[in-house]
Amino acid sequence: MLLLKQTFMNSFLEFFYLYKEAIFIIALSIILGIVVISNVPAILHTPLMSGANAISGVIIIGAIILVGHAENTLTLVLGLLGIILATLNVVGGFVVTDRMLEMFRKKKQK
């Protein structure tokens, strides 16, 4: 049991050592994203959501290309997952943007 724990820990440390730059960049991106998003005023939410939708549209195109050139099951599954998640993000973004823009439209007189 102790040997299994040591083997797992050694493989974990080796993985961390090999990919320490990528792990650092991902962690820094998460922290930076949280700080930036938490400081965005409500008036800028709609334009930023539209920009995020455009980026997700590019991700959908890249995932479709990935699925088209899939050579193994892992690539195919990751591509399909990318298509599904990015599509959900685009649809949700458009729904939220539409609801936000609805607040600024003039109400019809009865």
N, C-alpha and C positions, 0 to 999 in steps of 0.2 A: 504494500500500500504506500509506504514511504517512497519507494522507488518510482511509483506512478506519479506521485505528487511532484517529485523532483524533475522527472521527465517533462511533465506538463509545464512546470515553472521555467525550465530551461528553454523549451520551445516558445513559450510566451515571451521571454526576455529576448530571445534571438529574433523573433518577429518584430518586437518593439525596436530593437537595435537596427534592424534592416530598414524599417519604414518610419524611423523617428521623424524625418523631415515632413513626410506626408501627414503623420499623426499630429505634429505640431501645427501644420497649416490648417488642418481640419478643425482642431480645437480653437485656434485663433480666429478662424472664420465664424465659428459658432458664437464665440464671445462678442466679436465685432458686430455680427448680425443682430444679436439681442440688444446691444447698446444702441445701434443705429435705429432699429425699428421702434424701440421704446421711446425714443426722442422725436418721433415724427408727429407733427401736429395733424389733427383730424382733417384739415383742409387739403393736405397733400396726400391723403390716403388714396383717393381715386386715381390720380396720375401714376402713383407708384404701383397700384394694382394693375393698371393697364400695361405698364412696363414689365411686370412679372408675368402677365399673360403672354406677352410677346416672347419672352425668354422661354416660357413653357412650350410655346408653339415651335420654337427651334428644337427643343428637346424632343418633341414628338417626331419631328422630321428625322432627327438623328437616330431615334429608337426604331423608326420604320426602316431606315437604311440598315441598321444593325440586324434587325430581324431578317431582312432580305439576304444578308450575307452570312447568316448564322451557320457555323460549321459544326457546332455541338449543341447539346441540350442546354447547357448553362447559358450560353450566349443567347439562345432563343428565349429562355425563360426571363433573363434580365432585360432583353429588349421588349418583350410583351409587358413585363412589369413597368418598365419605363413609359410605354405607351399608355397604359391604364392610369398610372399615377399622374402623369403630366396632363392627360385629358381631364381627369377629375379636377386638377388644379385650374385648368383653363375654364372649365364650365363653372366651377365655384367662384372664380374670379369675376367672370362676367355677371353672374347673379348678384354678387356683392356690389360690383360697380353699378349695375342697373338700379339696385335699391338705393345706393347713395345718390345717384343722379336724380332719382325720383323725388328725393327730398327737396331738390332745388327747382323743380318744375312748378309752374303756377297751377293752382287748383282751378278746376272748371267751376264756373258759376252755375248754380241751380236755378 
